[in-house]
């Protein structure tokens, strides 16, 4: 079971990422982080996960994977901390606000032999898969 941490407990986490993780299986939503107390309160009621107000404590909670769903302007700093701690990463689109910052994320992941990817939910839509099949 892969221990997943959700960074950002907003609509995209609760309506997209968490349902997909449950659908696929093999994932344990182990801990959650958000800077907003109302979202932390919601998560404590809705999920069987540890909920953190401190990002560093969240990262120390024993995670295999962190999914970042916070606003785009926060992605770079949060992602770099995830990778520095040796944790695999899925980051919501857009990955960062600059191509250079995105490159730094993927370079650090490569150096540390970690997985880092950008979540793109449309990759799995039927029309996209059909076009991909035609091209392949």
C-alpha positions, 0 to 999 in steps of 0.5 A: 500500500502506497502512503499518500500525502495530499498537500492542499485539501481543496476542491481538486483534491477532494473531487479529483485526486482522492476519488481516483486514488480510491478507484485505482486502489493500492493507495492509503491516503495517509496524511493531509496538509492545508494552511486553512483551518476550515479545510483541515477541519473538513479533512478530519471529519471526512478522511481517516488520515493525519491532518497537519497545519505544519508542512514540515511535520506533514513531510515527516509523517512517513509518506511514499508519495505527495500530491500537490494541489495548492495554487500554482504559485506555491508549487515550486517551493512545496515540490522542492521540499518534497523531493529534498525529503526523498518523497515521490511527487505528483504535482497539479498543472501547471507545474510551476510558473516558469519553465526554469523552475519546472526543470529544477524540480525534474532535475532534482527528482532525477538526481535523487532517483525519485518519480516526479510527474505532472497530473493531467487528468485528460490523459485518460479521456477516451478521445485522447486515448483514441488519438494516442492509439492512432499515433502509436 
